Amino acid sequence: MLKVSGVHAFYGHIEALKGIDVEVARGEIVTLIGANGAGKSTLLMSICGALTNKTGRIELDGHDITHRATHEIIRMGVAQSPEGRRIFPRMTVLENLQLGATVADPAHYDEDIARVFTLFPILKERALQRAGTLSGGEQQMLAIGRALMSRPRLLLLDEPSLGLAPLIVKQIFQVIRAINRDQGVTVFLVEQNAYHALRLADRGYVMANGRILTSGTGKELLANAEIRAAYLEGGKPRGAVGAVP
């Protein structure tokens, strides 16, 4: 479904991505893990067309989207829940969700809003509340819900657990699994929380300094001694509350 081939991306003269090759098959959950500054968010921005200073090739269902505009890529069935949530704080929860639906067929609006409220019941309770007054976890739910309102086939999630309490992290990861399993949405997940991400994902990639270091199934990467030492040691306390069952 998504194929990234030999992508280099730049901020001015600084090379942020150095020949990235990544593939995400239809129906998968694929995660990209790595430390801060590895280039993970830059890759998502490149896929979405938000970063134009790049070379290489990005394909969606065999179609070259490398240099397409962001709004065109969204209309092709890609949605992103960005790092930092980036909701509209002065608008209500419902208005934020309605903005997400602007590229979708309005005939499906009632169905889509009901689906988001089923996934995140707290958003239904807060529908007329200003988004900026929500808790961090509720804002993250809103960011994901807004992305789902565009009816994506491919959902890009950038650090959905960042700064959240363990119980909320558990809920967010359970919802990601449900979106993939029950709604058939393919998910490309960028996460610093390597343990939870690899437990959830079918496959994963490890990124550092703008390059892919290794890849494998989630189970393979969880069992890899080097990956455990670099990203998991101390990150998975016994009986962790946030572990996804």
C-alpha positions, 0 to 999 in steps of 0.5 A: 500500500505504502512504499518509500524508496530511497528517500532523502529529505532536507531542511535547508542544507541539513540532510534529515533523511538519508535514503529511507526504504519502508513498506507498509502492506494493506491491513498491517500495523507497522511501527517506526521506533527511534530516539528523538531527532532520528527523523521519524516525524520528518518521514511522516511529513514527507509522506504527507507532502508537508516536506517538499525538499526531498528526493527518492520516491513515495508510492501509495497503491502504486501511484507516485505521490512524492511531489503531490500536495498534501490536500491531494494525498489526503483525498487519496485516503491518507490521514495523519494524527500529528505529534503534539495533537495540533487540535484547534483549542478555541473550537469545540470538540464537535467542530474539530471533528467536523473539520476532519470530515471536510474531505469525506463524502457528507453522506457518511457523516452521521456514521463516521461521527457515531464511530468516533464517539463509540471509540472515544465515548468521552468525546461525545460527552465533551462534544460542545466543550472547547477542545483546549479545555480537554485533558492531554489524553482527551486531546489525543483522542480528539486528534485521532478522531479528527483524522478518522473523520476523513475515512482514511485507508492509511492512518499515520500516527505520530507519537500518540502516547507522548506525555500521557498517563499509563492508563490512557496510553493503554486505552489509546493503543487498544483503540489503535488495534480496534481501528485496524482490526475492526475498521480495516484501516492500515496504520503506520505508527511512529512511537518512542514507546518502543515496547508498546509499539512493538507489542502492537505492530505486525512489523517494525523499523528502527531508525537512527540519524536519518537511516533505517538500522534494522527491521523485522516483525514486532516479536523479532525486534522485541527479542533482539538483544541490541534493540532491547538494550537501546530502546527497551531496558527500563522501559517495560517494568514488570506488570506495567499498567500500560501494557496492551494485552 
